[in-house]
Amino acid sequence: MSGRRGAAAVRRGLHPAAWWLWAGSMACAAIRTTNPLLLALIAAVAAFVVSARRTSAPWSRSLSFFFRLGVAVIAVRVVLQIVFGNRLPGHVLFTLPHVPLPLWAEGVSVGGPVTLEEVLQAAVAGLRLAVVLVCFGAANSLASPYRLLRCLPAVLYEAGVAVTVSLAFAPEVVMAIARVRDSRRLRGRPIRGIAGLRGMAIPVLEIALDRSLQLASSMDARGYGRRVVVTRRTRRIGNGSTAAGLLLVIVGVYGILDVGSLPAGGIPFVALGAVLVGVGMAVAGRRTDRTRYRPDVWALREWVVAGSGLAMLATFIAASVSGTAGLQLQVYPPHLPLLPPLPTAGILVALLPAAVAPRPRGENSSRQAVPTRARAHAAEPAEGILT
Amino acid sequence: MITFSDVTFAYAEAEAPTLHRVDLTIEEGELCLVVGPTGSGKSTLLRAINGLVPHFTGGRLSGDVSIGGRSTRDFRPRELADMVGVVGQDPAASFVTDTVEDELAYTMENLGIAPNAMRRRVEDTLDLLGLHELRGRTLSTLSGGQQQRVAIGAVLCASPRALVLDEPTSALDPAAAEEVLSSLTRLVHDVGMTVVLAEHRLERVIPFAERVVLVPGGGRRLVIGPTAETMATSPVAPPIVELARVAGWTPVPLTVRDARRLAAPLRRRLAGAPPPPAAAPGGPGSRPVARADHLSASYGEVRALEQLSLEISAGEIVAVMGRNGSGKSTLLSQLAGLRSPHGGRVTVLGERPGDLPPRKLIRLVGLVPQDAGLLLYGETVADECTTADRETGLVPGSTDAVLEGVLPGMPRDRHPRDLSEGQRLALALAVVLAPAPPLVLLDEPTRGLDYPGKERLVTLLHKLAAEGRCVVLATHDVELVAQAATRAVVLAEGEVVSDGPARDVVCHSPVFAPQVAKVLAPEPWLTVDEVVSAINGSTDDRSDDGT
């Protein structure tokens, strides 16, 4: 891979929007199916591409967190179904003692016979949500949230900064927790249980807020928020166009998610909305005096990565429009899931980024060229109380 | 370039002003050093230059601060970003983006500099500060020295006319500090940049400074003058100046080279004196307190310690040295039981610190982190002491008694945050020492500490060692090692590369040798105090011979 380092795009990795489009398409596709085989395949593709193309940055290790979160979602969903779920007919697995509820709680039932069908349905619904989360996690691991913010049009920059501070807040809290835990241990104080939690909350927040204030003052000292000149008319045109565009995109996305509610799956709405948003931002952004350093380029590779995701989504839409069997899991009566050929092929197309996307540069220099020991000397991550 | 005219500043709710009637003019292309005891208002003075004081801190400022003709009264910090760049004490806290290149470009983006000009300046800055190899790296994976250079580069890129740095080398090992300081001198000489910097470790910066601004604190008048002149009478002075005062050299030498030229007679005189006493290594009967056997530890994929074996005995003061990221902090966290080893084992008096419940642990090992304030949660000093007694099951009043021993006369009604750096360290030490742990660990204890504070610390460490406790310091401060340590251990890449009596280890290292040793080499004296007693001793000898 290192032989391809000459190209400009390789230097800064793939455009973050391409990764988000790719992952977003996969998430949209996942929502349209309840077939556990397809869902598992999507998660596997996401995990594979991440493992092939993630950087060494801290957020790149977030995928495993999303996987764990996904498992928790499935478990919660199934447990809720077993305890509170609507009782559906079918093969009874076991019966929980029924708890009679007062009249006003009608419609909610606790306990009763638990059927295979309802558990299955709950598990698949949970799995679907879990896979959407994994897709989100994949995008997070592949494209730094900061870099995505950099792509925001200048008009949205103000909002972007609020996001920057809050993005920085989460890791600050994690680091503050590590420090406070250490210091409590050094003082012989409990670090577990309620007492530990209570004693930690205040200092953790104190440290993290302190850092956020420091960040804000540092941004100011570095010229953030210098006056921007925008005439009222430009601002109106910009805002109006952006708002209308966003509305259309929302309607379109609804169409994509709710099959058959809009013509052509809502895609024309999204397209038109995107154009309007683009125009609005261009108009409003014309008068800001902020410039951008080495903006991410959108080249062939970006088209391929985003395209592979969109193509996969297209196969799912096509399959559901044409009524191909196998997209939904048949629960009544329970059937083993099939692998419908078209969506399966689509998912495999989404594997393309693993080969097409450039290896991140940090990776080239740190993981391969430099032996681990040398890296140990280069950086000892600040962790806990000893920095 | 930078003018303070009749500036008085007081923080909200403060009784006395931090800065009182300050008049100061810093010319273009000057490297100006701001020195003074902790809490004297150095940082406040620095942060007033670009208006962070009072715009971000609150408080009342009267008089006028202006830079390049723009007054901070009329211009907010953001509107001065093209004129002055400020680098704070903790570079990591000032990072806004996530990679080196983006961080360098951030200020320029805000200033609206054309993309191709931006690109050129980033490349120039990468070369100027030797950051080329790191351009794509994530900021959080950089070492302290690298982060410091990125922070400097980030403000430099916008080509400001002045650069303000608050303790730029306090987190750096001697070599990295040298690197940062020489880049700064290069900027002053090649580009005519105005640089204002505050620093406690004068031995590192004195050779580079043209003028010194002494902030005595307590609202007293600033003393401003050429470096050599100010240093001759300054209450805070690096060892080389102290030595010059003892030996009566004028003008006061500021570099080791100048001092060596003047030192020939002193060296001859010392050659005849009995060599300094070998540091007491705890005596032959001293028992081992802490042991590391083939200890390995890692952070994620990074191997921080590699099969490290070490034995530390009662009565020893061990200085652990090494460049940033060599495993010092990891060794300390292992000894303190904060992390579990990945291989090998650590024992303190036969127990594994990592397995002990917190209550038991603090009776065995005490650790004071670099930021001593992290250990303190109380509302007042008195509150902190009583809580410590209660939580550790000590007789009420014992922590207070220890505190009185560490630093007498500390105000008990202050909030720990309002204490000076030295007072905070003393309070944290008292809290840690109260349960009488046989092993005391200190991580970079002299960061932000002025010379008197340092002296008190050295006295305390000697006292602890005399009580039979064993002290381990992880530090970059070679002067502290020279004054306090009985033994020095140098780590590199997680392994012990040298281990022996502090005198032998530091004298033979070009990086870790303290100033006095450099001036007097090959004579083995490390500190001014040793030289003084040697001179007195030798004159006594001579008079004995005469009679």
Interface residues (C-beta under 8 A of the other chain):
Chain A: R11 R12 T55 S56 A57 P58 S144 Y146 R147 R150 T164 P171 R179 V180 D182 S183 R184 R185 L186 R187 G188 R189 P190 I191 G199 P203 R211 Q214 L215 S217 S218 M219 D220 A221 R222 G223 Y224 G225 R226 D289 R290 T291 R292 Y293 R294 P295 P360 R361 G362 S365 S366 T372 R373 R375 A376 H377 A378 A379 E380 P381 A382 E383 G384 I385 L386 T387
Chain B: N50 L52 H55 F56 R76 P77 R78 E79 A81 D82 G85 V86 G88 D90 A92 A93 S94 F95 V96 T97 D98 T99 E101 D102 A105 Y106 T107 M108 E109 N110 L111 G112 I113 A114 P115 M118 R119 V122 E133 G136 R137 T138 S140 T141 L142 S143 Q146 A154 V155 A158 S298 Y299 G300 E301 V302 R303 A304 E306 R323 N324 G325 S326 G327 S329 T330 L332 S333 A336 G337 L338 R339 P358 R359 L361 I362 G366 L367 P369 Q370 D371 L374 L375 Y377 A388 E391 T392 V431 V432 P435 D443 A492 E493 G494
